[in-house]
Amino acid sequence: MKVLIIGGGASGLVAAISAACSGFDVTILEKNDKCGKKILLTGNGRCNYFNDDFRIDKFNSQNLEILKKIINAENKQKILTFFDELGIVPKKQNGYYYPFSNQAITIRESLVTEAKLKGVKIKTNITVDDITYQDKFHVKTKEEELVADIVVLATGSKACPKTGSDGLGYILATNFNHHIVNVLPALVQLKSNLPFMSKWDKIRSDVEVKLYEDNQLVKEEVGEIQFTNYGVSGICIFQLSSMAIKGLQNNKKEEIVINFMPWLKDSLITYLDNKIKKMHKRKISDLLDGMLNYKIVNLILQKNHINQDCLYNNLSFNQKQQLALDLQSFKVPITGFNGFDKAQVCSGGVCLSEINISTMESLKQKNLYIIGELLDVDGLCGGYNLSFAWLSALLAGEDIRRKNDKIKTN
Ligand SMILES: Cc1cc2nc3c(=O)[nH]c(=O)nc-3n(C[C@H](O)[C@H](O)[C@H](O)COP(=O)(O)OP(=O)(O)OC[C@H]3O[C@@H](n4cnc5c(N)ncnc54)[C@H](O)[C@@H]3O)c2cc1C
């Protein structure tokens, strides 16, 4: 039996290792000159490859009920055992797993070495253009046509196409009548039309952000926000992005409300009134500078036409109220988002209802497996996307091994 794995990224490498244990003839076809180019970029070069909080609410899919069946303690252990047996010593930080080396290359090299040791053939600089089925799979590349009994589609999504995942996998899947849930960028920066965005460029602040959809609160996050000259970025924004983007696509009004003082539980006016009693005569800017980035202070004072030198005690109650509103509930209308080239992952993909979720085998075509980000599954930042890539690959590999056992017993 010949197994062809299309794509040598995170999921393709693991599927190859797992399937090769069967004794089948396994080959990876990878379009880049090396496998796992995207792995090197993950976790800012450190590869956040897993998260202890492996739970269904960390994932998005049109078919979460189906996905739920495999996000469980048994499969969590399966992933951890795989990496343990691969020799990866984890460095755990608040439940986030990185290789102890702090280098993503450790993960890439360990996977490639293990694949080679298991007898996997790796053919690089080969792009699969088309796949058809007639008795067997016919896999077409520019150079040749290969024939296989089992095909694993592991081509990734459209996110970060410079790493090789350019969306061709969706076309390959539709050849077998698979439906594709609308593919959109996710874990990506959001754009705003606020007039003074350019003045915020590169400012960072620890905040609490709330996402409102048609004026209803839908999600909230805490973390570092980064302002850009066109909008907002940072992990807390990435976590909200998938929802905001889907809302924009459905013509919903999306708005982010920022609390620059998440540590303050009281009203800001009461807090400042009490503070000023002990601090004597203070300018408003001096008072606020001790609490947050001075550039944010300057901008919010400018927005409210308050002179930086104005003494706090000379502010009117209305001015204080407006300041408090901007510092604790600053509204940023979301009008757009960055594209696939800037996105870490995509939402949408091959519809999960057309896959046997326990084995990742297509329900449309026997012996065709679809794994990784090509499927309609996206996770939050924190190691969840790689977790799904590994898990889907391990489940497919297991099923391929079962097929070999069946052949042997027959
Ligand atoms: C900057 C960045 C940082 C990230 N950080 C993290 C993180 O820290 N933790 C986390 O969990 N996730 C992270 N992710 C997401 C994670 O990398 C992906 O979800 C994961 O790599 C998906 O694995 P995959 O195997 O499905 O696809 P990929 O890893 O994209 O692999 C697909 C492979 O298929 C090849 N290919 C595509 N089409 C063809 C074809 N027609 N013929 C032959 N080969 C083909 C591609 O060249 C590529 O090598 C990050 C992503 C990015 C872009």
The ligand as a Tripos MOL2 file, in Angstrom:
@<TRIPOS>MOLECULE
LIG
   53    58     1     0     0
SMALL
NO_CHARGES

@<TRIPOS>ATOM
      1 C1          3.3520   33.5420   12.3920 C.3       1 LIG1
      2 C2          2.5850   32.3580   12.9050 C.ar      1 LIG1
      3 C3          2.7060   31.9920   14.2460 C.ar      1 LIG1
      4 C4          1.9940   30.8890   14.7360 C.ar      1 LIG1
      5 N1          2.1880   30.5170   16.0410 N.ar      1 LIG1
      6 C5          1.5200   29.4410   16.5240 C.ar      1 LIG1
      7 C6          1.7810   28.9570   17.8410 C.ar      1 LIG1
      8 O1          2.6840   29.4390   18.5440 O.2       1 LIG1
      9 N2          1.0240   27.9240   18.2880 N.ar      1 LIG1
     10 C7          0.0600   27.3240   17.5370 C.ar      1 LIG1
     11 O2         -0.6080   26.3970   18.0020 O.2       1 LIG1
     12 N3         -0.1590   27.7180   16.2550 N.ar      1 LIG1
     13 C8          0.5550   28.7340   15.7270 C.ar      1 LIG1
     14 N4          0.3630   29.1110   14.4260 N.ar      1 LIG1
     15 C9         -0.5910   28.3270   13.5810 C.3       1 LIG1
     16 C10         0.0510   26.9900   13.1530 C.3       1 LIG1
     17 O3          1.3310   27.2150   12.6470 O.3       1 LIG1
     18 C11        -0.8130   26.3070   12.0730 C.3       1 LIG1
     19 O4         -2.1200   26.1620   12.5550 O.3       1 LIG1
     20 C12        -0.2560   24.9360   11.7030 C.3       1 LIG1
     21 O5          1.0420   25.0640   11.1620 O.3       1 LIG1
     22 C13        -1.1560   24.2450   10.6700 C.3       1 LIG1
     23 O6         -0.5600   23.0320   10.3070 O.3       1 LIG1
     24 P1         -0.8940   22.3630    8.8840 P.3       1 LIG1
     25 O7         -0.0640   21.1630    8.7810 O.co2     1 LIG1
     26 O8         -2.3610   22.2270    8.7470 O.co2     1 LIG1
     27 O9         -0.4590   23.4330    7.8020 O.3       1 LIG1
     28 P2          1.0220   24.0700    7.4850 P.3       1 LIG1
     29 O10         1.8800   23.9840    8.7010 O.co2     1 LIG1
     30 O11         0.7190   25.3720    6.8820 O.co2     1 LIG1
     31 O12         1.6020   23.0400    6.4200 O.3       1 LIG1
     32 C14         1.0730   22.8990    5.1370 C.3       1 LIG1
     33 C15         2.1930   22.4320    4.2240 C.3       1 LIG1
     34 O13         1.6630   22.0020    2.9810 O.3       1 LIG1
     35 C16         2.4820   22.4630    1.9220 C.3       1 LIG1
     36 N5          1.6380   22.5450    0.7180 N.ar      1 LIG1
     37 C17         0.5600   23.3430    0.5310 C.ar      1 LIG1
     38 N6         -0.0080   23.1020   -0.6710 N.ar      1 LIG1
     39 C18         0.7450   22.1370   -1.2530 C.ar      1 LIG1
     40 C19         0.6780   21.4610   -2.5070 C.ar      1 LIG1
     41 N7         -0.3030   21.7110   -3.3820 N.pl3     1 LIG1
     42 N8          1.6290   20.5240   -2.8100 N.ar      1 LIG1
     43 C20         2.6150   20.2330   -1.9150 C.ar      1 LIG1
     44 N9          2.7210   20.8430   -0.7080 N.ar      1 LIG1
     45 C21         1.7980   21.7810   -0.3780 C.ar      1 LIG1
     46 C22         2.9840   23.8030    2.4070 C.3       1 LIG1
     47 O14         4.1570   24.2150    1.7420 O.3       1 LIG1
     48 C23         3.1840   23.5410    3.9110 C.3       1 LIG1
     49 O15         4.4970   23.0910    4.1760 O.3       1 LIG1
     50 C24         1.0880   30.1760   13.8820 C.ar      1 LIG1
     51 C25         0.9830   30.5500   12.5450 C.ar      1 LIG1
     52 C26         1.7210   31.6150   12.0550 C.ar      1 LIG1
     53 C27         1.5990   31.9880   10.5990 C.3       1 LIG1
@<TRIPOS>BOND
     1     1     2 1
     2     2     3 ar
     3     2    52 ar
     4     3     4 ar
     5     4     5 ar
     6     4    50 ar
     7     5     6 ar
     8     6     7 ar
     9     6    13 1
    10     7     8 2
    11     7     9 ar
    12     9    10 ar
    13    10    11 2
    14    10    12 ar
    15    12    13 ar
    16    13    14 ar
    17    14    15 1
    18    14    50 ar
    19    15    16 1
    20    16    17 1
    21    16    18 1
    22    18    19 1
    23    18    20 1
    24    20    21 1
    25    20    22 1
    26    22    23 1
    27    23    24 1
    28    24    25 2
    29    24    26 1
    30    24    27 1
    31    27    28 1
    32    28    29 2
    33    28    30 1
    34    28    31 1
    35    31    32 1
    36    32    33 1
    37    33    34 1
    38    33    48 1
    39    34    35 1
    40    35    36 1
    41    35    46 1
    42    36    37 ar
    43    36    45 ar
    44    37    38 ar
    45    38    39 ar
    46    39    40 ar
    47    39    45 ar
    48    40    41 1
    49    40    42 ar
    50    42    43 ar
    51    43    44 ar
    52    44    45 ar
    53    46    47 1
    54    46    48 1
    55    48    49 1
    56    50    51 ar
    57    51    52 ar
    58    52    53 1
@<TRIPOS>SUBSTRUCTURE
     1 LIG1         1 GROUP 0 **** ****
